[in-house]
Amino acid sequence: MSDNISKNRCVLIGLPHSGKSSFIGALWHVVESGEIDNSYIVTTLPTNREYLNFLRDSWLGCKDLERSNVAIVQKISLNISNSDSSIKSEFIFPDVSGEMYNSQFESRKMENQYIEMLESTNGIILFINPDYLKQPALITDADFIIQEQASTGNSKAKPWVHK
């Protein structure tokens, strides 16, 4: 058995309502409760347990989580191991609001602190909520849209908005 601890710095990415905070709450419950045989367990209690407990309690209660504050990045660090302690890992990931990702797409700007965090990661988990997917506009539908606009007299082009 080795005492080497691998550091897994993972970034959770997803737009609003994609389940990032719920995942963190569920993960915290599994590793902290020990309810599942042979699951990973917490080896060192994290300093921000109050926030993790809030996420877990919301997840267990099937409650919609309040949207994460855009200005606040909760840094989560979990030291976990498998049941016989032969594998030890430190998972570090931020709980970043989905609105921040929207802002990045719209303004094409990122905070330096966030860029530095991305540069130090070795994994990304992408969250997608199928209830919020937007269907793409296909080029094959262009003729129909143009004919529809011409028949209604609404042929003036709408200004493009990057949002």
Secondary structure, DSSP 8 states (H G I E B T S, - for coil): -----EEEEEEEE--TTSSHHHHHHHHHHHHHH--STT--EEEE--TTHHHHHHHHHHHHTT-------TT--EEEEEEEE-TTSSSEEEEEEEE--HHHHHHHHHH----HHHHHHHHT-SEEEE---GGG------GGGHHHHHHHHHHHT--S-------
